[in-house]
Amino acid sequence: MQMSDLVCGLTKAWQAQGLPESSKAVDVIIHSTGGLIVRDWLHTEFASKSRKPPINNLVMLAPANFGSPLAHKGRAFYGRVLKGIRAEKRFNTGTHILKALEMASEYSWDLADNDRFNNNLFSTTGVRTTVIVGNTGYKGISSIANEPGSDGTVYVATANMNCAKVEMSFPAGNRKPKVKAINESRGDVAFLLVDGANHSSVAHKDDNFPGNTQLIKDIVKALDISNTEGFEVWLAQCAKRTKKVMDINAEDSRDYKHGFQNTVFRVRDDQGFDVQDYVIEFYSNEQEGEDTLAEEFNRRAIRKVHAWGDNAAYRSFLININRLNEVMDKPDEILRISLSAVPDLDDEKNYVGYRTFGDRDIGELELTFDQVRQFFQPNRTLFVDITLTRQQKEGLFWIRNKQDVE
């Protein structure tokens, strides 16, 4: 079963129930994986066909918009945590669905290209969308799933639909990479962080959650918006309340509720081939062994790295923004980003590959103090699209002279 099958299934179920198909006819609430399905459905059935969707207000409760840290752990693990350890009914999650839900999946990258950076239905006048997610993990046996920065199943950063993308290319030799301006996602999506809620309680599945009354009020309010002005006010209210939650937890020595960025790299070469064997390097001082910023960045700011199982060209770096701002707190500091990749053209066995290992082989992206704070932001996904220069040795192909043949 593929995500496209679920999209087709949703269309058939919608029609079978006789649900209205006229513009802005219904309000919709989804939970978890439902976010991806509805987004794909809206793009496939409406945006790509220049049709106006029937959804007016859309509320996403803990959506896995840009992946879940549980997906790559398998169907049994994901299903048991999502349905509950003591649930009698199993959660049916196909392998291809889990691959789409996995961190840094090609599916989530392509879907973002379609509905966050191109055709956009999510706006103050279109589908008015609100994402609500918690910042607390599970208790008891289910706590095995907890990851800092998550609600137990999805990261706060991957739930938020507001994202950004930057494209950069590394030319041959020690030259600065060509970097385009950071492209913010299109449209407007309200984002509300609920302190103390987990993946289950944010969907009102825990009668003991103390925030249930306010949660219901927020859901009803998000579903009751009837005009552009009302949604703009709601956007500001959600942003203000989310900032308050972030500020309260910023000084906590534990990093669970800190602000994280899901930084997704995709590396390809200029001929369109995926580069699956590479390492991203973060550093400051060019003299190897003396770079304390690099050591602190790698030790404190990088929380987790995950390569997508089907194609390691796609990788997620979960960055703790609170720790990053502590590590890089001097206005004159510069963070440099580069990479090394194989096949290495300097290896005598290789006739095709990349020159990235020598001091003069590849350039570096330099980020100033202010640029670091633009590049790395809490509670969002940043897609970083990197293009390497593919090179060939002279001995790869040659043409013999006529004299040599005779």
PyMOL commands that set and color helices and strands:
alter all, ss='L'
color gray80, all
select helices_A, chain A and resi 3-16+34-45+47-49+71-73+75-83+95-101+106-115+140-145+156-159+201-203+212-223+228-250+292-301+321-327+369-375+394-396+402-405
alter helices_A, ss='H'
color red, helices_A
select strands_A, chain A and resi 26-31+55-61+128-134+163-170+178-179+183-184+189-194+260-269+278-283+302-307+314-320+335-341+352-353+365-367+380-388+391-392
alter strands_A, ss='S'
color yellow, strands_A
deselect
rebuild
show_as cartoon
